[in-house]
Amino acid sequence: MKEDIMAKAAWKRPGSPIGRKGPRKANPAYKRRTREPWTPADVSKLKQLAKGNTPTGVMSIKLQRPVAAIRSKAQREGISLRPVNRSPYNRQTKTAKRR
């Protein structure tokens, strides 16, 4: 009865990745490179991938870094991750406004 009232430990909660075994734990999409410095080659590859309109999820696998790390580095370096080939249907032209 006491266990029902008290909060469960983090590793006992359903959905917790702590202590989990399986493909998501054994073979992550990228190896953890926490706080590992960016090399000039990494930055140039990031620029190349951003220029090619590569999604950030694919960039994270190719650069083996988390998506958040890629976004923050791109912002610090002034690299735009916004796709160049945007849909023309949402744009308003001067001729469309006159109608």
VMD Tcl script that draws the C-alpha trace (Angstrom):
set ca {
  {0.00 0.00 0.00}
  {2.89 2.36 0.76}
  {4.31 1.92 -2.76}
  {1.03 3.03 -4.31}
  {1.05 6.29 -2.38}
  {4.72 7.13 -2.86}
  {6.07 8.15 -6.26}
  {7.92 5.45 -8.17}
  {11.63 5.78 -8.83}
  {12.53 7.06 -12.30}
  {13.87 3.73 -13.49}
  {10.69 1.91 -12.41}
  {8.30 4.20 -14.31}
  {6.82 2.86 -17.53}
  {8.47 4.38 -20.59}
  {11.75 5.14 -18.83}
  {14.85 4.43 -20.97}
  {16.94 3.70 -17.87}
  {17.94 0.06 -17.74}
  {16.23 -0.71 -21.03}
  {17.70 -3.24 -23.40}
  {17.01 -3.57 -27.09}
  {17.80 -2.00 -30.46}
  {17.21 1.61 -29.38}
  {19.66 1.26 -26.49}
  {22.22 -1.05 -28.13}
  {22.39 0.66 -31.55}
  {21.57 4.37 -31.27}
  {21.36 6.46 -34.44}
  {24.47 8.36 -33.35}
  {27.12 7.71 -30.74}
  {27.12 10.19 -27.90}
  {29.50 13.01 -28.65}
  {28.52 15.18 -25.73}
  {30.67 18.28 -25.41}
  {33.04 17.06 -28.09}
  {34.43 20.06 -29.98}
  {33.41 20.66 -33.59}
  {36.24 20.25 -36.07}
  {36.50 22.49 -39.15}
  {35.64 19.42 -41.23}
  {32.42 18.95 -39.22}
  {31.44 22.58 -39.76}
  {32.12 22.40 -43.50}
  {30.05 19.20 -43.74}
  {27.24 20.96 -41.83}
  {27.36 23.85 -44.33}
  {27.32 21.41 -47.25}
  {24.34 19.49 -45.85}
  {22.43 22.71 -45.08}
  {23.04 23.96 -48.61}
  {21.59 20.72 -49.98}
  {18.33 21.15 -47.97}
  {19.05 18.06 -45.87}
  {16.62 17.58 -42.95}
  {18.13 17.98 -39.48}
  {17.26 14.37 -38.60}
  {19.39 13.11 -41.48}
  {22.14 15.60 -40.58}
  {22.23 14.21 -37.05}
  {22.86 10.70 -38.35}
  {25.50 11.81 -40.87}
  {27.34 14.06 -38.40}
  {26.65 11.67 -35.47}
  {25.43 14.49 -33.25}
  {22.05 15.27 -31.67}
  {19.58 17.46 -33.60}
  {19.75 20.14 -30.90}
  {23.55 20.33 -31.23}
  {23.25 20.76 -35.00}
  {20.66 23.51 -34.66}
  {22.66 25.42 -32.06}
  {25.92 25.15 -34.02}
  {24.20 26.31 -37.20}
  {22.80 29.32 -35.37}
  {26.22 30.18 -33.89}
  {27.90 29.87 -37.30}
  {25.15 31.81 -39.09}
  {24.09 28.83 -41.23}
  {20.43 28.81 -42.28}
  {18.69 25.45 -41.99}
  {15.52 26.76 -43.66}
  {14.86 24.96 -46.98}
  {15.51 27.04 -50.08}
  {12.87 25.40 -52.26}
  {9.78 26.70 -50.45}
  {6.31 26.27 -51.86}
  {5.25 29.09 -54.20}
  {1.58 28.75 -53.16}
  {1.99 30.62 -49.87}
  {3.75 33.60 -51.38}
  {1.91 36.74 -52.38}
  {3.03 38.68 -55.41}
  {2.28 42.30 -56.24}
  {-0.09 41.24 -59.03}
  {-2.07 38.98 -56.69}
  {-2.64 41.82 -54.20}
  {-4.15 44.10 -56.87}
  {-6.92 41.67 -57.80}
}
mol new
graphics top color blue
foreach p $ca { graphics top sphere $p radius 0.5 }
foreach p [lrange $ca 0 end-1] q [lrange $ca 1 end] { graphics top cylinder $p $q radius 0.2 }
display resetview
